[in-house]
């Protein structure tokens, strides 16, 4: 899943080069399908989470009739309370739009392309930084394809663009939603867990800041600190690293999503001098198994694939929700 041209973590890598030129920031495709300028028509209320009632004054019920009567509400409730009641939620994954995305993605996706598509997810979402509130799953990757750490991802974007054209003709979809769903489909196609993600991500209008992805040469301690800044625990770091089971880094079949990654980590084949075994994994992979806290989870996932699948699924959903700006008023 990593580029052979750079020495960076294949899923979440960083560089310290100067900012790309304006020409480099030009997206590969027509973009964005949805900007961060939503209107009333983009509101999606989560059926399991109705808008909260106001802290004082009459409760506000928002539905098809609710929006019609908004103009009369200032007479009854302060505007700030009205806006709070109109809080939007991510759309449920059972919607027709979600099924449409899945259907079109499956038409263009294959096991051989799965690793690249999953890498898109990590490189788009992995720029999130809790401290400065930048980055996240916002489709900005389409502006960042010329960065060295994103080498090879143009192919994956082109694959998804074929499906996106068909979807946009029916119902415009953001790149953030497109990539999040496609990554989940790639995992399931290769034998991994079924993962459902919410829809409603707004796309960025430009690239995210550089230098936000951890280098592949980081120690386990540095990796844990990096992931903590993104809101992830050590357990989630180890679970997400299991995505390395896909691709060509030597962790079992390159097209099978399983727990082979953890079993091979415990064997430490790279410790044997000479031969191809020394090429297995990255320095960051090797570092995890030398850390006692990480090792505990590595052993657990090596012993029980079902636990790995469940933890990976939860961490994946958290990843694709990182830094997201949802459709809202």
N, C-alpha and C positions, 0 to 999 in steps of 0.2 A: 504493500500500500504506500510505501515511501518512494520518493523520487531518488533515482540513482545519481542525480546531479547535485544534490545538496546533502549536508550532514545535519539533518533535522529530524525530529520525531515525526513519523509518518502520519500521525493523526493530528497532533497539535504541535506544530513547529514554529520557531520564530527566527527572525533575521534582524539585523541591526543596520541594514543599508539605508541610504537616503530614500525619501519618498519618491514614488514613481512619478513620471511626468503626467500631465493632463491627458495626453494621448493614451498612456498606459491605463488610465482609469476609465477609458471608454468601455462600456460593457460589450460583450460579445454578441448579445442578442437584444431584441426590443425589450426595454426595461424602464421602469418597473410596471408590473401589471397592476399593482396597488401601491400608491405612495403613502407617505405618512401624513396625508391630508384627508382623513375620513369624513364622511357625511352621515346623516341620519340613516341613509340606505345601507350603510355597512354595519349597523348594529346587529350583533348576534347574541341573544340571551341564552345562557346555558340553562336547559330545561330543569336541571337538578339544582340550580342556584338562582332563584328568582331575585330580582333587584331588591336590595335591603330597604326596609321602611325607614322613613326619616326619624331622626331622634326626637323630634317634636312636631306637632301638627298632625294632619291626617295622613294615613298611609297612602302611598302612591303605587298603584298597580299599573305596570306598563305592558301593553300588548298591542294588538292591531288597533284597538280603539283608543288605547292610552296615548299614543303618539299624536292622534288627531286632536286631543284636547289639551295639548301642552300649552297652547297660547293662552288658555284661561287660567292656568295654574298659578302664575305669579300673584294673582289676587288672593290666593289661599296660602301658598307656601313660598318662602324665600327662594330665589333662584338657585342659590348654592345648594339647598336641600334637593331641589329638583334634579340638578346635575348629578348629585351623588346617587340618587335613586336610579338614574339612567346608566349606571355602570354596566359596561358590556363584558361579556364573558366569551371565552373561546367556544367555537361551534362544536357540537358533539360529532365524533367520528362516524356516526351512522348516517350522516346526511348524504344526499344524492351527490353532492360535490365531492365528498370524500371517496365514495365508491367510484366516481368517474375518474378521479386522479389515480386510484389503484388500478383500474382497468387499463388506462392508457399507459401507465408506467410498466405494467406487466407485458405490454406489447413490444416495448423497446428494450427491456431489461433481460439479461442473461446471466448465468452464473459467472461467466468470464468477465462481465462488466460490473459485477456486484461490489468488488473491493474498491474500485474507483468511485462508485456512487456513494458508498459508505464513507470514504475519505472526504468527499464533499461536505458531508454533514459535520465532521469534526473540524474541518478547516473553516467552515462558515460560523458555526456556533462557538468554536473554541477561542474566538477573539474576545469573548466576554470578560470584563474586568469589573468586579464589584466595587472597587475603590473609586474609579472615575466614571462608573456607569456607562461604559462604552462597549461596543461590540455586541456579539450575540447572534442568535439565529435570525438574521434579517436579510438574507440574500445578497449581502455585500460582496460575496465571493465572486460574482460576475464582474466586479470592478477590479478584482485583485489577481486575475489569472496570469498576469505577467510577473508576479512576485516569484522569486526562485523557489520558495517552499511550496508553491502551488503548481510546480511543473507537472505536466501531464493531466491536469484537471480540465483542460479545455475539451478533451475527448468526452469526459463524463458529462460536462455541461451540454455538449452537442447531442449526446444521447437523450438527455432529459428534454432538450428543446423540442425534439420531434414530438414528444408526448405533450408538452406544454402548448404547442401550437393548436393541437386538436382540442385540448381542454379550454383554452382561451376563446375558441370559436363558440363555445357553449356557455362557459362561466369563467371569467378571468380568475386566475389563480396567482398568488404571489410566489416568487422564487423561494421564499422562506418556507412556505407550506409545501411547495413542490419537492424541495430537497429533503425536508423532514419525513414526508411520506415515502419518498423513493428509497431513503436509507432503510426504513423499516421493512419495505418490501424486499430489498436486497438481502437483508438478514433472514427473513422467512424463506425466501427462494432457495437459500443455501442450507436450509435445515435448522435454522435458529428459531427462537420464539416468535410468536405472532405479537406484534406491537401496534397499538393504536395510538395515534397522536391527535391532538386537537387542531382545529384549523382557525385561521383568522390572523396570521402574522402579517405585519406590515413590512414592506421592503424598504431598505435603506436607499437613499438617493446618491450615495457615494461610498467609497471604500472605508473600511474600519481602520483605526490606527495600526501601524506596523509594530512588530516586536511583542505581540501579545501571546504567542504560542510557544510552549516550552521546547527547547532544543533537545534533540535525541541524546545528547551527551550528558544531560543532567543526572545528578546522583538521585537516589531514592528520596533523600531528605529535601532536596530542591524541588523534585517533582511534587512531593506532597504539599509543600508551601505554595507552589504554583497553582495546583488544583484547589487549594483552600481559598486562594484569592478569587477563584471562579465559583466558589460555593460548594465544592465537592469534598467529601470525606476521603480518608485513605481507602476505605472499603469500596467507594465508588470509583476511585482512581484505578484500583486493581480490576474491578469489574469491567470498566470501559476499556482497559488495556487488552481485554480478551478479544476485542475486535481485530487484533493482530492475527487471529487465527485465519482470517481471510487474507489473501494476497500471497506474495512470493518471498516471505521472510523465513520460510522453512518450518513453520509450526503446523505440521500435518498437511492435509489436502488444501490447496489454495482456494478451493471453491466450496469448502464445507465449514459451516459455522458450528463449532462444537467446543469442547473443553480441552482439546489437544494442546492449546497454547500453554495451559498451566501444567500439564503433565510433562511437557518438554522442558519448561522452565526448571522443574525440579530435577531433571536429569542433567542439566547444565552441559549440553553437548559442546558448547563453544570452548569449554575448558580443555578439551582434547586438542593437543597441538597438531597442526596440519590437517589436510582434508577439508571437505566441504562443510563438515559440522561446525567448524570455527566461524562460518559465515551466517549461522542461524541467529536470528534476532538482532536487536540493536543494543547499544550500550545502556539505554534506558530500560530495556527489557531485562538485561542481565542484572542491573542494579536493584530491581524490585525484589528479586529472590534473595538478595543479601541483606534485606531489611526485615527485622523480626516482625514488625507490625504488618507489613505487606505479605510476608511469608505465611502468616496465619490464614489469610484469605486465599492465597495461592493454593495452599494445601486443601482448603475446604472446597474450592471450585474444581480442583483436580479429582477429588473424591466423589463429588456429586454434581453432575452436569445440570440437573434440574434446579439446584440452588443457584448456580451460575446464571442460567437462563432468566430466572426470576429477578435476580439482582441486576443483571445487565439491562433487562427490560425497564426496570424502574429508573436506573441511571440514564438510560437513553432518553426517556421521556423528559427527565429533568434537564438533560443536555439541550434538547431541541426547544425547550422553553426558556433557556438562558437568555436574559436580556431582551426578551421579546416585547415588542409594542403591539398590542392586540388592536383589532378594529374597535374603535370606540368613538364617542362624541368628541 
